Amino acid sequence: MLHTGPVLSRSSTSAPVYRFLFKLVLERLDAETVHRLAATAMRVGTHPRFVRSLVKRLLAPRDPRLRVRALGLDFPSPIGVAAGVDKEGTWFEGLGALGFGFVEVGTLTARPQPGNPRPRVSRRSGERALVNSMGFPNSGAAVVAGRLRRRRRQTIVGVNIGKTKVVAIEDVGADYASCARQVAGCADYLVVNVSSPNTPGLRDMQAADRLAALIGAVRNGLPADGPHLPLLIKIAPDLRDEQIDAIADLALELGVDGIVAVNTTVDATVLRGGAHGEVSGGISGAPLKARALEVLRRLRSRVGERLVLISVGGIETPGEALERIAAGATLVQAYTALVYGGPLWPWRMNRRLSRLVREGGWSGVQEAVGTAASEDASRRPGSSKPRARFPQAGSGQKPSDR
Ligand SMILES: Cc1cc2nc3c(=O)[nH]c(=O)nc-3n(C[C@H](O)[C@H](O)[C@H](O)COP(=O)(O)O)c2cc1C
C-alpha cells in the first residue's frame, strides 16, 4: 500500500531553530526581501571554494540509492529546486551544496524585464503556502547565460524560459526561440514555461496548436550542430483533464523529453475560505499537493514511461516525494517547502528518502518510479504487471517518515 496517509508533521519538515527564526524574524519581513537576503547569504557564504566543499561534504546526498539517471544526466538525488528560487542564476551552486540534486534556473526571458511591482509575494504561513505575482523579473537570458557559462558544472542546472512581457502574442515563437538560443550552450535541460499565471496570455500557449508551433520555434532556435538538449514543457494545474491529455499526446508526437507538472494555481478555493477570498497571483505550497498528484497520475496513465515526468507542487515530506515517484515522477522539485523548511530541508529529505527506499525493498529510488502506477495497472483485468513493493504502514517505518 502506498503511503498516502499522514505525512510528516510540520515539526519534522522544519528544524526547531529555523522555525524559531522564521516566527521571530523572517515572517515579519517582506517575503521577497527575505528571499534576496537568503540568496546573498548563500552566495557570499559559500563563495570560497573550501566552504562550499565543506558544506557539500556535510550535506550532499551520498547514498547511491538516491541516484537517478534521466535526460542523459546523472542526478545525485531526485529532489531538485523548482523554477523561481534562483531566477538569476546566482546561487545554484550553494543550493546544490545544500543537497539538492539539481536546480532549475529562471524563468528567464529573451530580454531583461523588471516584473510586476512589489510587493508580489505573500505568505499564508498557516497553510504553508505562498501567493506570488512576480511576472518573471530577470536580467535577461544573455546576462544569466554569461553566469552559467562560467560555472564549474558541479550542479545540474536546467533553464526555464518564458515570454517577455512586452512581446506581442503573435511574436511569441521568435521570443522564446531567441531566449533558447542564448541559453542553449549552458543548460543541462530546457523547460518551456507556458504555465505561469502572472504573464498575460502565457497560459493560452498551452492550447495544442499553439504549443506545437511554439515547440517548433524553440527547436529552430537551438543550434543545429549542438549536443542534444533535453526539452520539457511546464504545465499549469488548472488545465482540464482533456487539455492535460492533449498536451501529453502532443509531447509524445513532437518527441519532447518530458513534462514538468505543475506551476502555481489560480484556483483560490484550494485555500481555506479561498472561495470568497481575493487572491491575485499563483498559489503554491501545501494547498497544491492534491492537484499536483492528480495531474501527475493523469500524465503517467497517458504517457507511461515514454516521457520523463517531473512532479512539483506542495511536496513537503520524503513520503510525499516517494509517493510522487511511485506515481510516475522520475524527479521531483520544491519551492515553498524550502521557504518554510529552511536550508537543511533538502538534507533531511535526502536522508529520510534513502531510508524509505531501503525499507521499501528497492535497490534505488529509480526502481520505485511508476510502481504505484503499475500497481494500479496490475489491478486492471487482463494485466500481467507485477505488484509493486511499498513499505506497509507499520512496517518499522516511523510515522514521521511517511
Ligand atoms: C515566489 C515564486 C516564484 C516562482 N517563479 C516561477 C518562475 O519564474 N517560473 C516557473 O516556472 N515557476 C515559478 N514558480 C512556481 C514553482 O516553480 C512551482 O511550480 C510551484 O511553486 C509549485 O511548487 P511548490 O508548491 O513546491 O512551491 C514560482 C513559485 C513561487 C512561490
PDBQT file of the ligand as one rigid body, heavy atoms in Angstrom, charges set to zero:
ROOT
HETATM    1  C1  LIG A 501       7.698  33.190  -5.496  1.00  0.00    +0.000 C 
HETATM    2  C2  LIG A 501       7.575  32.156  -6.584  1.00  0.00    +0.000 A 
HETATM    3  C3  LIG A 501       8.121  32.412  -7.825  1.00  0.00    +0.000 A 
HETATM    4  C4  LIG A 501       8.008  31.469  -8.846  1.00  0.00    +0.000 A 
HETATM    5  N1  LIG A 501       8.580  31.726 -10.069  1.00  0.00    +0.000 NA
HETATM    6  C5  LIG A 501       8.481  30.808 -11.054  1.00  0.00    +0.000 A 
HETATM    7  C6  LIG A 501       9.072  31.041 -12.308  1.00  0.00    +0.000 A 
HETATM    8  O1  LIG A 501       9.719  32.052 -12.546  1.00  0.00    +0.000 OA
HETATM    9  N2  LIG A 501       8.911  30.102 -13.276  1.00  0.00    +0.000 N 
HETATM   10  C7  LIG A 501       8.214  28.933 -13.064  1.00  0.00    +0.000 A 
HETATM   11  O2  LIG A 501       8.111  28.106 -13.962  1.00  0.00    +0.000 OA
HETATM   12  N3  LIG A 501       7.660  28.690 -11.863  1.00  0.00    +0.000 NA
HETATM   13  C8  LIG A 501       7.772  29.579 -10.867  1.00  0.00    +0.000 A 
HETATM   14  N4  LIG A 501       7.213  29.319  -9.659  1.00  0.00    +0.000 N 
HETATM   15  C9  LIG A 501       6.449  28.064  -9.467  1.00  0.00    +0.000 C 
HETATM   16  C10 LIG A 501       7.316  26.954  -8.862  1.00  0.00    +0.000 C 
HETATM   17  O3  LIG A 501       8.372  26.608  -9.714  1.00  0.00    +0.000 OA
HETATM   18  C11 LIG A 501       6.452  25.702  -8.600  1.00  0.00    +0.000 C 
HETATM   19  O4  LIG A 501       5.970  25.210  -9.820  1.00  0.00    +0.000 OA
HETATM   20  C12 LIG A 501       5.271  25.993  -7.684  1.00  0.00    +0.000 C 
HETATM   21  O5  LIG A 501       5.629  26.918  -6.684  1.00  0.00    +0.000 OA
HETATM   22  C13 LIG A 501       4.739  24.730  -7.003  1.00  0.00    +0.000 C 
HETATM   23  O6  LIG A 501       5.728  24.146  -6.194  1.00  0.00    +0.000 OA
HETATM   24  P1  LIG A 501       5.790  24.331  -4.582  1.00  0.00    +0.000 P 
HETATM   25  O7  LIG A 501       4.420  24.029  -4.069  1.00  0.00    +0.000 OA
HETATM   26  O8  LIG A 501       6.837  23.362  -4.143  1.00  0.00    +0.000 OA
HETATM   27  O9  LIG A 501       6.180  25.735  -4.328  1.00  0.00    +0.000 OA
HETATM   28  C14 LIG A 501       7.323  30.247  -8.614  1.00  0.00    +0.000 A 
HETATM   29  C15 LIG A 501       6.777  30.000  -7.341  1.00  0.00    +0.000 A 
HETATM   30  C16 LIG A 501       6.906  30.923  -6.337  1.00  0.00    +0.000 A 
HETATM   31  C17 LIG A 501       6.318  30.617  -4.996  1.00  0.00    +0.000 C 
ENDROOT
TORSDOF 0
